[in-house]
Amino acid sequence: MLAVVGYLVTYAGVRFPGAEDIPAGFAAFEKIPTQVWVQMGFTWSAMEMINRDAFGLSEFPGDFRNGSKLDFGWDSQSDAWKRNKRSIELNNGRAAQMGILGIMVHENMGNLQDLPGF
């Protein structure tokens, strides 16, 4: 969902200060400075190292609590409730992936402006 929102906001012309000259969509890959790519690589690596289940403390795949006491009431719910919430999250993620895939396909086809709202 973050990819879809980020694409739509960038396509609408909203930019961070200092990045006003970077275009939206695939054209941005050519304009992003090398220092930004390096910074993103280090950030992604740090997030992967911190969030992986190195000690086997996760309740299920994708459980990023990694054995911490941070649960916001998750542990007090029934197994059926937990399974339902995980299913909802997976389905929302699949819908978001189809949304960004559709935007990417239409951008490459050159008819993004023909879509409603663009």
Buried (B, 14 or more C-beta within 10 A) or exposed (E): EEBBEEBBEBBEEEBEEEEEEBEBBEEEEEEEEEEEEEEEEEEEEEEEEEEEBEEEEBBEEEEEBBEEEEEEEEEEEEEEEBEEEBEEEEEEEEEBEEBBEEBBEBBEEEEBEEEEEE
